[in-house]
Amino acid sequence: MTGPRNADTGVGVPARTEYWELRLYVTGRSPNSIRAIENLQLTCEQYLAGRYHLEIVDLLENPRLAADDQILAVPTLVKKLPPPIRKIVGDLSDTERLLVGLQLRPRKGEPT
């Protein structure tokens, strides 16, 4: 569900009642894992402040948790809520791709 549009950016602003449940799978302190954590935290604070829960799972410490979400590569972000579940693989440095994956912005060419 999308709320009113932001007049400054033209981007759909998610309804205030929606809550994002996110799980980021990483492997220790690798450069890609550190970048993914930093990029995700910045994006969440900018676009979802106060409306998200982020769980960071280090697969070096808890490798069995990868089976729950069928993780094949890291870093991988799993958006559990709001539905549908989505997975985004990589260091999350492409903000546009991350926003589309989190359903905060429509894909190019899709009607808004």
KAURDA-V610418 format. One record per backbone hydrogen bond with DSSP energy under -1.0 kcal/mol. NH is the residue of the N-H (numbers start at 1). CO is the residue of the C=O. Records with the same first field share a line. If there is no record, write none. Layout:
BEGIN
NH=CO / CO
END
This chain:
BEGIN
3=13
6=11
10=6
13=4
18=15
20=51
21=81
22=53
23=78
24=55
25=76
26=57
30=27
34=30
35=31
36=32
37=33
38=34
39=35
40=36
41=37
42=38
43=39
44=40
45=41
46=42
47=43
48=44
51=48
53=20
55=22
57=24
59=26
61=58
62=58
65=62
66=63
67=64
71=66
76=25
77=88
78=23
79=86
80=21
81=21
86=79
88=77
90=75
95=93
98=94
99=95
100=96
101=97
102=98
103=100
104=99
105=99
110=107
END
